[in-house]
C-alpha cells in the first residue's frame, strides 16, 4: 500500500520532512527520472501506527497532489480505503 505523488507537485519538500518511514525522495532521487517527488511504495505504510492519516498529504500545500495508490502485499494499510479510491486519482486529504 502506498500513496502516490502526482505531477502537480511543486517540490516544496513538506512531505519529505513529515514522512515517518523516509519513503519519499525528491526529484533528484526519483527512480523514474520524471522530475517530481516519489514515494517508494515498498516503504510507505500510509502512516498506519504513526498518524491518523498520511502525514505527507496533511503537510502538502498542493490540493490533490498526493493520491491513494495500490496495496503492497504484507504491508500495513488503511482498511477503510476501498479499491474505488485506490485508482491513483482520489486525493488522500480532501
Order of alpha helices (4+ residues) and beta strands (2+ residues): beta-alpha-beta-beta-alpha-beta
